[in-house]
Amino acid sequence: MKLTRKHFALLLLFGIFAFASCKIPEIPQIDIPEDTVESTPDIDTSVSPPAERFTVEFEENETFLTETERKASERIDSAIRKAVELLNTIDEESIPISDCDYETRPKKRDSLKDSHSKEIYDHILAKVSAFEDYCFYEKDYPGEDLFNLFVNATDALRTDHTELFLYSDGNIDGAEYRSGYFMPGDWLNKPCDDRDAIRAEVDYCNAVVDRILAKMPTGLSNYEKCCYFALVLAVANEYDHSEDVSLYNYQAYSAFVRGKALCSGYAQAFYRLCREEGISCWFCRGTTPEGGHAWNMLDTEDSVVYVDVTWYDTEKIAADYRDGKEQYLFMTQEDFDYYGYVQESCQ
């Protein structure tokens, strides 16, 4: 039987479908005692409100170097403004979140045991990064199982370089293993030979990321940066509760560009922003009492904390409660276990 690109992609990504029932975990509501004071004191209007700790500046008539930058600004600037406003309301104790040199962090490529898989990995990485074609032939690997070599290499690439699978995947046609390109948002759909159009859409996604980072208030700690990233993503997106879930909503691309995502899309986007800033973050999958789910884990000086950005994607982002406080973002291990999270993989 001829194994098409779609069949192969479905085989490689079979594990992702376990998360199709992904739902935002319910946050137990905390009963807050009513104020027993009979009357409210008059507010002294002569006292000026405290100065905002964090600010963001936008030029009134900003000039953009490219149309892509202008488009990215239109997509994300309002979310950035609101996120900074919400950032000023957070009044929780800071967490010492660690830095990370991602170039030295162990990669899944290191776990490949066959040298040919590593060679295939390196070749595909170079070609796809440049939007170029590649092809492997079974006749060039006598006595070896090229299918497994190829699958192992692309699986490792998917973990180490998730951004490449925004627009490219393997295409198996008989004894040939070729590159396959498609427009972001058409994942597992029709191939696209217009590399310029694909590159333009990828550039747009990257421009949104750059805009979020460029407009981040200065002088933030790693903890405050993580708050900012989570709030931007929550404000800029709507969680996809539809029954007919699109697979691309599992990707960071959807959270950055489309305005609608699933848990995996939020978590991958949060991971991308942390990685750009050198913050030690992990993309994690597992389950909650509501089903399959995805979130993030952050290394700290003492241990780890967990972040589930979807918890902030509610109608009133600043109205979530944790033990009577007005903000919720970071889970300790105790919180994580209490709310029924079970971690199955982390990368």
Backbone hydrogen bonds, N-H to C=O, Kabsch-Sander energy under -0.5 kcal/mol:
donor,donor_aa,acceptor,acceptor_aa,energy
4,T,2,K,-0.8
8,F,4,T,-2.6
9,A,5,R,-2.9
10,L,6,K,-2.5
11,L,7,H,-2.2
12,L,8,F,-2.8
13,L,9,A,-2.5
14,F,11,L,-1.0
16,I,13,L,-1.5
17,F,13,L,-0.8
17,F,14,F,-0.9
18,A,15,G,-1.0
19,F,16,I,-2.4
20,A,17,F,-2.0
22,C,19,F,-2.0
23,K,292,G,-0.6
31,D,29,Q,-0.5
32,I,30,I,-0.7
45,T,43,I,-1.2
47,V,44,D,-1.5
62,E,59,E,-1.0
64,F,62,E,-0.5
70,R,66,T,-1.6
71,K,67,E,-2.5
72,A,68,T,-2.2
73,S,69,E,-2.1
74,E,70,R,-2.1
75,R,71,K,-1.8
76,I,72,A,-2.1
77,D,73,S,-2.3
80,I,76,I,-2.1
81,R,77,D,-2.5
82,K,78,S,-2.0
83,A,79,A,-2.5
84,V,80,I,-2.3
85,E,81,R,-1.9
86,L,82,K,-2.5
87,L,83,A,-2.4
88,N,84,V,-1.3
89,T,86,L,-1.7
90,I,86,L,-0.6
90,I,87,L,-0.9
97,I,95,I,-2.0
98,S,299,D,-2.7
100,C,278,G,-2.1
102,Y,100,C,-0.9
104,T,101,D,-1.4
105,R,101,D,-0.8
110,D,107,K,-1.1
111,S,108,K,-1.2
112,L,109,R,-1.5
118,K,114,D,-1.5
119,E,115,S,-2.2
120,I,116,H,-2.5
121,Y,117,S,-2.6
122,D,118,K,-2.6
123,H,119,E,-2.2
124,I,120,I,-2.7
125,L,121,Y,-2.5
126,A,122,D,-2.0
127,K,123,H,-2.2
128,V,124,I,-3.1
129,S,125,L,-1.8
130,A,126,A,-0.9
130,A,127,K,-0.5
131,F,128,V,-1.5
132,E,127,K,-3.1
136,F,177,Y,-1.9
138,E,175,A,-2.0
140,D,137,Y,-1.5
141,Y,138,E,-2.0
144,E,141,Y,-1.9
146,L,144,E,-1.1
149,L,145,D,-2.0
150,F,146,L,-2.9
151,V,147,F,-2.7
152,N,148,N,-2.6
153,A,149,L,-2.0
154,T,150,F,-2.7
155,D,151,V,-2.5
156,A,152,N,-1.9
157,L,153,A,-2.2
158,R,154,T,-2.3
159,T,155,D,-1.3
160,D,156,A,-2.6
161,H,157,L,-3.3
164,L,161,H,-1.6
165,F,161,H,-0.5
165,F,162,T,-0.9
166,L,163,E,-1.1
167,Y,164,L,-1.3
168,S,164,L,-0.9
169,D,180,G,-2.2
171,N,178,R,-2.4
173,D,171,N,-0.5
173,D,176,E,-2.8
176,E,173,D,-1.7
177,Y,136,F,-2.6
178,R,171,N,-3.0
178,R,176,E,-0.6
179,S,134,Y,-1.5
180,G,169,D,-1.2
182,F,167,Y,-2.1
186,D,183,M,-2.7
189,N,186,D,-2.4
192,C,181,Y,-2.9
195,R,193,D,-1.6
198,I,194,D,-2.0
199,R,195,R,-2.9
200,A,196,D,-2.1
201,E,197,A,-1.8
202,V,198,I,-2.2
203,D,199,R,-2.6
204,Y,200,A,-1.8
205,C,201,E,-2.0
206,N,202,V,-2.4
207,A,203,D,-2.2
208,V,204,Y,-1.7
209,V,205,C,-1.7
210,D,206,N,-2.5
211,R,207,A,-2.2
212,I,208,V,-2.2
213,L,209,V,-2.0
214,A,210,D,-2.7
215,K,211,R,-2.0
216,M,213,L,-0.9
220,L,217,P,-0.6
225,K,221,S,-2.5
226,C,222,N,-2.2
227,C,223,Y,-1.9
228,Y,224,E,-2.4
229,F,225,K,-2.8
230,A,226,C,-2.4
231,L,227,C,-2.3
232,V,228,Y,-2.5
233,L,229,F,-2.2
234,A,230,A,-2.2
235,V,231,L,-2.7
236,A,232,V,-2.4
237,N,233,L,-0.7
237,N,234,A,-0.7
238,E,259,G,-1.6
240,D,261,A,-2.4
241,H,239,Y,-1.1
245,V,243,E,-1.6
249,N,246,S,-1.6
250,Y,247,L,-2.1
251,Q,248,Y,-1.9
254,S,248,Y,-0.6
254,S,251,Q,-0.8
255,A,251,Q,-1.0
256,F,252,A,-2.2
257,V,253,Y,-2.7
258,R,253,Y,-0.6
258,R,254,S,-0.9
259,G,254,S,-1.5
260,K,254,S,-0.7
261,A,238,E,-1.5
262,L,249,N,-2.7
265,G,249,N,-0.6
265,G,262,L,-0.5
266,Y,262,L,-2.2
267,A,263,C,-2.7
268,Q,264,S,-2.6
269,A,265,G,-2.0
270,F,266,Y,-2.6
271,Y,267,A,-2.3
272,R,268,Q,-2.2
273,L,269,A,-2.1
274,C,270,F,-2.3
275,R,271,Y,-2.7
276,E,272,R,-2.2
277,E,273,L,-1.3
278,G,275,R,-1.3
279,I,274,C,-2.8
280,S,98,S,-2.4
281,C,279,I,-1.0
282,W,297,M,-2.0
284,C,282,W,-0.6
284,C,295,W,-2.7
285,R,345,S,-2.4
286,G,293,H,-2.1
287,T,342,V,-2.2
288,T,291,G,-2.3
291,G,288,T,-1.9
293,H,286,G,-2.4
295,W,284,C,-2.0
296,N,307,V,-2.7
297,M,282,W,-1.8
298,L,305,V,-3.1
299,D,280,S,-1.8
300,T,303,S,-2.7
301,E,96,P,-1.6
305,V,298,L,-2.2
306,Y,331,M,-2.7
307,V,296,N,-2.6
308,D,329,L,-0.7
309,V,307,V,-0.5
311,W,308,D,-1.8
312,Y,309,V,-1.7
313,D,310,T,-1.0
314,T,312,Y,-2.0
317,I,315,E,-0.6
319,A,316,K,-2.1
320,D,317,I,-0.8
322,R,325,K,-1.2
325,K,322,R,-2.0
331,M,306,Y,-3.0
336,F,332,T,-2.9
337,D,333,Q,-2.3
338,Y,334,E,-2.3
339,Y,335,D,-2.4
340,G,337,D,-1.4
341,Y,336,F,-2.1
342,V,287,T,-2.7
344,E,285,R,-2.8
345,S,285,R,-1.9
347,Q,283,F,-2.6
